[in-house]
Amino acid sequence: MIAKLRFKFIAVSMLSLFFVLFSIMGIVNLLNYQNIVQQADSVLAILKENDGKFPQKFEKKHGPNKHTDKLNSSELPYESRYFSVLLSKEDTILSVDTGKIAAVNTKTAMEYAQTIYRSKKTEGFIKTYRYLRYEKGDSTRIIFLDCTRNLSTFHNFLLSSFGIAIFGLIAVFLLITVFSKRIIRPVIESHTKQKQFITDAGHELKTPITIISADIDVLEMDLGKNEWIEDIRLQTKRLTSLTNDLILLSRMEESKPQFNMIELPFSDLVFETSQSFQSLSMAQQKHLNIEIQPMLSIIGDEKTLRQLITILLDNALKYSTEQGTITLSLNQQTKFICLTVENTISPSNSIEPDRLFDRFYRGNESRNSQTGGYGLGLSIAKAIIDSHKGKVRVTKKENAILSIKILFPRVKW
């Protein structure tokens, strides 16, 4: 449990940092890209206003214009590399101006222009060139602006920022991994003390319970049988069962429980264990269906696996409806051996599947002393499943059926 808690702490911390860090990097780079596009569009707007060329002078006499005001620099024509192509409505090239760029020849400019003309887009990028298309009388002019330098700077910043972010994530991961032990140390100490208290208290309770049981036998010999002695004996047995379950659960939750893990015939084990419930189900006028695929094997501890089957079937019998149906099935799936126990429940049953394996949890309808137990059986079952590296899924189906499905790893031959 402590290892899982530590893993969850590290996972939540890293996911939170990943989300925040990469959100910031994404927003910064998006704003950077939008700034490049806006600047390119501003330059293209100036070229459009002057029919594919820059004006002779950037002066206030051009009038208030957001583009000229923003880029009012005499160096702009010398810093910009651009070309333009004029086309007719029939997709015929009328003129090509590549005098302000050396990286593009006339043939390439014509190919770019025809590609954009057929796409019918008015603006965008073709390779590293930002273009603007507009109609001019019966012809169409497409102006291209070279954004190679700006895009190269953007790509370098993008790679650098995300590279630094990844490096930071790795560094933080190492730090959190190292310091997570100190962070959850109080939880570890509290959990250890809790388990130790349960174990010690259980052993201490065994002695007075044993004495009480012996005293009951002596009283019965002196006074004979009566309802008060029988009630004391019943409650003593329940207290003994509770104490043993608490000690067992504490041992099951140890980091390395002592099990005799061997390959065993799981189909035979499930069949033999479930057969002992046939007579009990008939006595309660309930139907127990057993569907077991033969020749299935897993790696596990025979004693605890038998206990697991017993707990699941006992729970299904206790809390199924009158004259209800219990189904036990075992079959092989792609990567797992699937053990499923289903039982009918009342449609009004308020059982919560997510809490079914919590200690001392029982549904509202099962809070009845006649059913026996204290709600620890399924907690022990969950500990057995975890110790065998299994997975459990609990569902409450629409047709008033509670299904517990357990997946065990298959034996690899």
Solvent accessible surface area in square Angstrom, and as a share of the most:
residue,aa,sasa,rsa
1,M,120,0.53
2,I,38,0.19
3,A,78,0.61
4,K,114,0.48
5,L,64,0.32
6,R,59,0.21
7,F,144,0.60
8,K,127,0.54
9,F,65,0.27
10,I,21,0.11
11,A,32,0.25
12,V,96,0.55
13,S,28,0.18
14,M,31,0.14
15,L,121,0.60
16,S,59,0.38
17,L,53,0.26
18,F,99,0.41
19,F,146,0.61
20,V,81,0.46
21,L,43,0.21
22,F,43,0.18
23,S,41,0.26
24,I,85,0.43
25,M,38,0.17
26,G,31,0.30
27,I,102,0.52
28,V,58,0.34
29,N,6,0.03
30,L,98,0.49
31,L,105,0.52
32,N,44,0.23
33,Y,76,0.29
34,Q,78,0.35
35,N,67,0.35
36,I,13,0.07
37,V,24,0.14
38,Q,102,0.46
39,Q,69,0.31
40,A,5,0.04
41,D,43,0.23
42,S,9,0.06
43,V,10,0.06
44,L,1,0.01
45,A,17,0.13
46,I,0,0.00
47,L,0,0.00
48,K,91,0.38
49,E,98,0.44
50,N,51,0.26
51,D,59,0.31
52,G,2,0.02
53,K,123,0.52
54,F,18,0.08
55,P,17,0.11
56,Q,178,0.79
57,K,120,0.51
58,F,27,0.11
59,E,73,0.33
60,K,154,0.65
61,K,150,0.64
62,H,81,0.36
63,G,28,0.27
64,P,138,0.87
65,N,39,0.20
66,K,156,0.66
67,H,33,0.15
68,T,15,0.09
69,D,74,0.38
70,K,116,0.49
71,L,31,0.15
72,N,63,0.32
73,S,50,0.32
74,S,81,0.52
75,E,96,0.43
76,L,19,0.09
77,P,34,0.22
78,Y,160,0.61
79,E,123,0.55
80,S,11,0.07
81,R,113,0.41
82,Y,8,0.03
83,F,1,0.01
84,S,3,0.02
85,V,0,0.00
86,L,29,0.14
87,L,0,0.00
88,S,17,0.11
89,K,131,0.55
90,E,136,0.61
91,D,35,0.18
92,T,73,0.42
93,I,35,0.18
94,L,96,0.48
95,S,52,0.34
96,V,42,0.24
97,D,52,0.27
98,T,31,0.18
99,G,68,0.66
100,K,112,0.48
101,I,16,0.08
102,A,107,0.83
103,A,84,0.65
104,V,8,0.05
105,N,92,0.47
106,T,67,0.39
107,K,142,0.60
108,T,38,0.22
109,A,0,0.00
110,M,65,0.29
111,E,87,0.39
112,Y,26,0.10
113,A,0,0.00
114,Q,48,0.21
115,T,75,0.44
116,I,5,0.03
117,Y,36,0.14
118,R,154,0.56
119,S,54,0.35
120,K,162,0.68
121,K,122,0.52
122,T,84,0.49
123,E,86,0.39
124,G,15,0.14
125,F,59,0.25
126,I,29,0.15
127,K,155,0.66
128,T,47,0.28
129,Y,18,0.07
130,R,20,0.07
131,Y,8,0.03
132,L,31,0.16
133,R,33,0.12
134,Y,29,0.11
135,E,112,0.50
136,K,88,0.37
137,G,72,0.69
138,D,112,0.58
139,S,17,0.11
140,T,3,0.02
141,R,26,0.09
142,I,0,0.00
143,I,0,0.00
144,F,0,0.00
145,L,12,0.06
146,D,40,0.21
147,C,3,0.02
148,T,61,0.35
149,R,209,0.76
150,N,67,0.34
151,L,13,0.07
152,S,53,0.34
153,T,88,0.51
154,F,22,0.09
155,H,90,0.40
156,N,89,0.46
157,F,85,0.36
158,L,52,0.26
159,L,129,0.64
160,S,61,0.40
161,S,8,0.05
162,F,51,0.21
163,G,38,0.36
164,I,123,0.63
165,A,5,0.04
166,I,89,0.45
167,F,147,0.61
168,G,23,0.23
169,L,20,0.10
170,I,95,0.48
171,A,37,0.29
172,V,47,0.27
173,F,88,0.37
174,L,104,0.52
175,L,100,0.50
176,I,31,0.16
177,T,40,0.23
178,V,99,0.57
179,F,92,0.38
180,S,0,0.00
181,K,113,0.48
182,R,157,0.57
183,I,92,0.47
184,I,10,0.05
185,R,125,0.46
186,P,85,0.54
187,V,66,0.38
188,I,56,0.29
189,E,86,0.39
190,S,68,0.44
191,H,19,0.09
192,T,72,0.42
193,K,144,0.61
194,Q,88,0.39
195,K,39,0.16
196,Q,100,0.44
197,F,142,0.59
198,I,24,0.12
199,T,31,0.18
200,D,65,0.34
201,A,28,0.22
202,G,4,0.03
203,H,82,0.36
204,E,126,0.57
205,L,77,0.38
206,K,85,0.36
207,T,83,0.48
208,P,57,0.36
209,I,10,0.05
210,T,90,0.52
211,I,96,0.49
212,I,76,0.38
213,S,44,0.29
214,A,52,0.40
215,D,72,0.37
216,I,6,0.03
217,D,70,0.36
218,V,76,0.43
219,L,80,0.40
220,E,32,0.14
221,M,154,0.69
222,D,109,0.56
223,L,126,0.63
224,G,30,0.29
225,K,163,0.69
226,N,52,0.26
227,E,123,0.55
228,W,177,0.62
229,I,8,0.04
230,E,74,0.33
231,D,73,0.38
232,I,78,0.40
233,R,47,0.17
234,L,97,0.48
235,Q,82,0.36
236,T,13,0.08
237,K,125,0.53
238,R,46,0.17
239,L,69,0.34
240,T,50,0.29
241,S,56,0.36
242,L,31,0.15
243,T,3,0.02
244,N,64,0.33
245,D,40,0.21
246,L,42,0.21
247,I,7,0.03
248,L,52,0.26
249,L,1,0.01
250,S,5,0.03
251,R,125,0.46
252,M,11,0.05
253,E,50,0.22
254,E,79,0.35
255,S,113,0.73
256,K,162,0.69
257,P,36,0.23
258,Q,165,0.73
259,F,51,0.21
260,N,101,0.52
261,M,78,0.35
262,I,85,0.43
263,E,83,0.37
264,L,9,0.05
265,P,76,0.48
266,F,0,0.00
267,S,5,0.03
268,D,78,0.40
269,L,7,0.03
270,V,0,0.00
271,F,100,0.42
272,E,94,0.42
273,T,13,0.08
274,S,0,0.00
275,Q,72,0.32
276,S,79,0.51
277,F,17,0.07
278,Q,56,0.25
279,S,78,0.50
280,L,73,0.36
281,S,1,0.01
282,M,142,0.63
283,A,83,0.64
284,Q,73,0.33
285,Q,119,0.53
286,K,23,0.10
287,H,111,0.50
288,L,17,0.08
289,N,68,0.35
290,I,41,0.21
291,E,103,0.46
292,I,41,0.21
293,Q,73,0.33
294,P,94,0.59
295,M,181,0.81
296,L,7,0.03
297,S,28,0.18
298,I,2,0.01
299,I,87,0.44
300,G,0,0.00
301,D,13,0.07
302,E,80,0.36
303,K,165,0.70
304,T,10,0.06
305,L,0,0.00
306,R,77,0.28
307,Q,54,0.24
308,L,0,0.00
309,I,1,0.00
310,T,56,0.32
311,I,24,0.12
312,L,2,0.01
313,L,1,0.00
314,D,45,0.24
315,N,20,0.10
316,A,1,0.01
317,L,3,0.01
318,K,76,0.32
319,Y,54,0.20
320,S,12,0.07
321,T,44,0.26
322,E,164,0.73
323,Q,123,0.55
324,G,5,0.05
325,T,46,0.27
326,I,0,0.00
327,T,32,0.18
328,L,0,0.00
329,S,18,0.12
330,L,2,0.01
331,N,55,0.28
332,Q,76,0.34
333,Q,76,0.34
334,T,116,0.67
335,K,145,0.61
336,F,55,0.23
337,I,3,0.02
338,C,2,0.01
339,L,0,0.00
340,T,13,0.07
341,V,3,0.02
342,E,36,0.16
343,N,6,0.03
344,T,35,0.20
345,I,6,0.03
346,S,29,0.19
347,P,121,0.76
348,S,89,0.58
349,N,15,0.08
350,S,55,0.35
351,I,22,0.11
352,E,80,0.36
353,P,37,0.23
354,D,140,0.73
355,R,108,0.39
356,L,10,0.05
357,F,30,0.13
358,D,63,0.32
359,R,75,0.27
360,F,100,0.42
361,Y,20,0.08
362,R,43,0.16
363,G,8,0.08
364,N,103,0.53
365,E,96,0.43
366,S,10,0.07
367,R,145,0.53
368,N,67,0.34
369,S,79,0.51
370,Q,163,0.72
371,T,31,0.18
372,G,20,0.20
373,G,37,0.36
374,Y,66,0.25
375,G,16,0.15
376,L,3,0.01
377,G,29,0.28
378,L,16,0.08
379,S,8,0.05
380,I,3,0.02
381,A,0,0.00
382,K,60,0.26
383,A,10,0.08
384,I,0,0.00
385,I,0,0.00
386,D,58,0.30
387,S,30,0.19
388,H,9,0.04
389,K,168,0.71
390,G,11,0.10
391,K,116,0.49
392,V,32,0.19
393,R,140,0.51
394,V,28,0.16
395,T,70,0.41
396,K,79,0.33
397,K,86,0.37
398,E,185,0.83
399,N,100,0.51
400,A,20,0.15
401,I,36,0.18
402,L,6,0.03
403,S,5,0.03
404,I,6,0.03
405,K,66,0.28
406,I,0,0.00
407,L,5,0.02
408,F,1,0.01
409,P,58,0.37
410,R,86,0.32
411,V,20,0.11
412,K,191,0.81
413,W,239,0.84
